[in-house]
């Protein structure tokens, strides 16, 4: 279009923009107005939350950017604004703008209407859907004109000032910003769509409001926030910020690293040399980098922000304990701005709960970074980051037990944990709940009968997944070369039954380890028809003189890796350790039998 046509259109829109903006409700206007604050990398939306729509793109195959924006905002949201503006749009009498593109629909077009089912799209979205089907270039024109007119000298002052008084609160700034641009989009749509000479069922008030709202959302998702919004947002965040807070989520690891930063992850942090001082965390400008055991993948992180220093350990039974972690390091960190987030080196945002959680102001803080599982090949590592205000102090390593930390610090590595070769169970199909029973010197058929099952009828455990009742099945694998029979129960517990274990132990030394999703365990050792030891595997496990040697050197004071520790006792007692390929055969082979008549 020529400059003259644009000038006339700008003047026509300027006449109606204020009266349309006044009709836009404040709350939805603020949602639209904040779209520019939802940066995709580190920052979330206002108040540390992601924006309501995220990046606004096309709404799917063949859909326009306007339709995609409306669906991202939500059909109820669009219809609320339609209700507020519909009468005003029906009453608009805009002066004609000669020179606007003459949009003409084809003689025949199909209207996509769902019949006999609930349409998830509301009235505004449905109207834009029809408009896109009849005249796809119409909404594209509205989007283009909104972008042009938003910077036009006639309209720019109306959009920039938007009637916001000095020192206004963040919600008011966002609402005025959003209302002005929604009004711009609706006025442009009202000026453009009638030129298409469409039927009223297509060029209706819902189509005008839907097109205008969607075009405004598309524009604002990439436009800067108005002056003063940053300061107002910071003031709001500070007034609403409360301590303590605890949040959990996942972050992507890249190059053995993730971090806690006020901005994006910095470049140039070496994966090894930077951690030589403490083996876990390196403080750098803007935040801290944390060294992981895995090179790439996802790790679980809990972020705790406190108002005062935490005790080294929780006095409550079952509370936080140093013994539950491999490495615990405390360092000092100065926040230049505040509102730091857990971030990935590649810019991938962490879970929303981990964004902008530290205090939204500058100051000195102490970080306690704790890690476990960095040495495990099955990727069960997890982390906690504690933050509290404190003056600068030297780094302090509270706990140093993993082998990676020792290597990074240049220290001799500690011996591998006794149960380390069995930790693969946490990444297996039975990681949540199961019982493993091993009987030495027994016949497979006799073992199956001892469980009350028929050796003649068998199927695979994997084939039971879709059954409504999966309880009461045992899979038994004979290993003649090792002289044992290995029995697996998926979410079953028959192997922990004293009566069954007595019967099994008459066939040969028998041991079982049970665990479930509630962290309940039961280790049973039996020989010659007698139960030698049975109970929860903890520091209070009642191991008599006959059973005690099999628990020697196993740390039962910590609740970590209890399943692997129990399987180690089973291995020592029966002379055979469970292997991953055993479990593969037990899971996929026709080795499972139903117990009794259930």
Secondary structure as GFF3:
##gff-version 3
##sequence-region A 1 598
A	DSSP	alpha_helix	3	22	.	.	.	ID=ss1
A	DSSP	alpha_helix	26	33	.	.	.	ID=ss2
A	DSSP	three_ten_helix	35	37	.	.	.	ID=ss3
A	DSSP	three_ten_helix	46	48	.	.	.	ID=ss4
A	DSSP	alpha_helix	65	73	.	.	.	ID=ss5
A	DSSP	alpha_helix	75	90	.	.	.	ID=ss6
A	DSSP	alpha_helix	123	134	.	.	.	ID=ss7
A	DSSP	alpha_helix	136	149	.	.	.	ID=ss8
A	DSSP	alpha_helix	153	161	.	.	.	ID=ss9
A	DSSP	alpha_helix	170	193	.	.	.	ID=ss10
A	DSSP	three_ten_helix	194	196	.	.	.	ID=ss11
A	DSSP	alpha_helix	205	220	.	.	.	ID=ss12
A	DSSP	alpha_helix	229	240	.	.	.	ID=ss13
A	DSSP	beta_strand	245	254	.	.	.	ID=ss14
A	DSSP	beta_strand	257	261	.	.	.	ID=ss15
A	DSSP	three_ten_helix	273	275	.	.	.	ID=ss16
A	DSSP	beta_strand	281	284	.	.	.	ID=ss17
A	DSSP	beta_strand	287	291	.	.	.	ID=ss18
A	DSSP	beta_strand	296	305	.	.	.	ID=ss19
A	DSSP	three_ten_helix	322	324	.	.	.	ID=ss20
A	DSSP	beta_strand	327	335	.	.	.	ID=ss21
A	DSSP	beta_strand	341	343	.	.	.	ID=ss22
A	DSSP	three_ten_helix	352	354	.	.	.	ID=ss23
A	DSSP	beta_strand	363	372	.	.	.	ID=ss24
A	DSSP	beta_strand	382	389	.	.	.	ID=ss25
A	DSSP	beta_strand	396	400	.	.	.	ID=ss26
A	DSSP	alpha_helix	403	408	.	.	.	ID=ss27
A	DSSP	three_ten_helix	420	427	.	.	.	ID=ss28
A	DSSP	beta_strand	434	440	.	.	.	ID=ss29
A	DSSP	alpha_helix	444	450	.	.	.	ID=ss30
A	DSSP	three_ten_helix	462	464	.	.	.	ID=ss31
A	DSSP	beta_strand	473	479	.	.	.	ID=ss32
A	DSSP	beta_strand	484	490	.	.	.	ID=ss33
A	DSSP	three_ten_helix	494	496	.	.	.	ID=ss34
A	DSSP	alpha_helix	498	505	.	.	.	ID=ss35
A	DSSP	beta_strand	510	515	.	.	.	ID=ss36
A	DSSP	beta_strand	521	527	.	.	.	ID=ss37
A	DSSP	beta_strand	530	535	.	.	.	ID=ss38
A	DSSP	alpha_helix	545	548	.	.	.	ID=ss39
A	DSSP	three_ten_helix	549	551	.	.	.	ID=ss40
A	DSSP	alpha_helix	562	574	.	.	.	ID=ss41
A	DSSP	alpha_helix	580	588	.	.	.	ID=ss42
A	DSSP	beta_strand	592	594	.	.	.	ID=ss43
###
